[in-house]
Amino acid sequence: MIDFNNKGFFKLKQNNEYAERVTALLLDGEEVVDAYKAMRDGVVFTTKRIIAVNVQGITGSKKDFTSLPYKNIVAYSVETSGTFDLDSELEIYFSSLGKVKFEFTGKTSIVEISRLISKHLLS
């Protein structure tokens, strides 16, 4: 499970490997929008939620999937990349859970992720 006390996550880079790993967890009509991978862990944004994948153990065969529905988001903050700082950040505040911070490196559609979250928050 995501460590809500730590409030951090490894730098994520766009990678579809984790989109394939969460396919069995998706509901009817739910689709993967984007997927990101850190060293071993990953995050998948779907049309209904965020799924964080925490790979555990030496072999990596054990995995923890944390489902974070958009409907539980109360606020979020986006920091886009700049000229010298190429990383972008997304902080999400979940009701009754706390804050999660995702840091992205490389080419990231942070604006599209922001629009996806806004769509669920403001609709």
C-alpha positions in Angstrom: 0.0 0.0 0.0 1.1 3.6 -0.6 2.8 5.0 2.5 0.7 8.1 3.2 3.0 9.1 5.9 6.0 9.2 3.6 4.0 11.2 1.0 6.6 10.6 -1.7 7.0 8.2 -4.6 10.0 7.4 -6.8 10.3 9.4 -10.0 8.0 7.9 -12.6 8.6 7.6 -16.3 6.0 6.8 -18.9 5.9 3.1 -19.5 3.1 0.7 -20.5 4.4 -2.3 -18.6 2.2 -1.6 -15.7 -0.9 -1.0 -17.8 -0.7 -4.7 -18.7 -0.2 -5.8 -15.1 -3.5 -4.2 -13.9 -5.7 -5.4 -16.8 -7.3 -8.1 -14.7 -8.3 -5.5 -12.0 -10.2 -3.2 -14.4 -14.0 -3.0 -14.3 -16.2 -3.3 -17.4 -15.9 0.0 -19.3 -12.8 1.1 -17.4 -9.8 1.9 -19.6 -6.1 2.7 -19.0 -5.3 6.3 -19.8 -1.6 6.3 -19.0 1.0 4.2 -17.1 4.2 5.1 -15.4 7.1 3.1 -13.9 9.7 3.8 -11.3 12.5 1.4 -10.5 10.2 -1.5 -9.6 6.9 0.2 -8.8 4.4 1.8 -11.0 1.3 3.9 -11.3 -1.6 3.5 -13.7 -4.2 6.2 -14.4 -7.5 4.7 -15.6 -10.8 6.4 -16.5 -12.1 5.7 -12.9 -9.1 5.6 -10.5 -5.4 5.6 -9.9 -3.8 2.2 -9.3 -0.4 2.2 -7.6 1.6 -1.0 -7.9 4.2 -1.8 -5.2 6.5 -4.6 -6.2 7.7 -6.5 -3.1 10.3 -9.1 -2.2 13.6 -10.0 -3.7 12.1 -11.7 -6.8 9.3 -9.2 -7.3 6.7 -11.8 -7.7 4.6 -10.4 -4.8 2.8 -7.2 -5.7 0.5 -4.8 -3.8 -2.2 -3.0 -5.8 -3.6 0.2 -4.2 -6.8 1.5 -5.8 -7.3 5.3 -5.4 -10.7 6.3 -6.8 -11.0 9.8 -8.3 -14.2 10.3 -6.3 -12.2 10.4 -3.0 -10.0 13.2 -4.2 -10.7 16.5 -2.5 -7.9 18.6 -4.0 -4.8 18.3 -6.1 -1.8 20.4 -7.2 0.2 20.1 -10.4 3.7 21.5 -10.9 4.8 21.4 -14.6 8.3 21.0 -15.8 10.5 24.0 -16.6 13.5 24.9 -18.7 16.1 23.6 -16.2 13.9 21.4 -14.0 12.5 18.8 -16.3 10.5 17.0 -13.6 6.8 17.6 -12.9 4.9 16.8 -9.8 1.3 15.8 -8.8 0.1 16.1 -5.3 -3.3 14.6 -4.5 -5.3 15.0 -1.3 -7.6 12.1 -0.6 -10.5 12.4 2.0 -9.7 10.4 5.1 -6.4 9.2 3.8 -4.0 12.1 3.3 -1.7 13.3 0.6 0.1 11.3 -2.1 2.9 12.9 -4.2 3.9 11.6 -7.6 7.1 12.9 -9.2 7.4 12.4 -13.0 10.5 12.6 -15.1 10.9 12.8 -18.9 7.9 13.2 -21.2 4.8 13.2 -19.1 1.3 14.3 -20.0 0.8 16.0 -16.6 -1.8 18.4 -18.1 -3.8 15.5 -19.4 -3.7 13.8 -16.0 -4.8 17.1 -14.5 -7.7 17.3 -16.9 -8.7 13.7 -16.1 -8.8 14.4 -12.4 -10.7 17.7 -12.9 -13.2 15.9 -15.0 -14.1 13.6 -12.1 -13.9 16.3 -9.4 -16.0 19.0 -11.2 -18.6 16.8 -13.0 
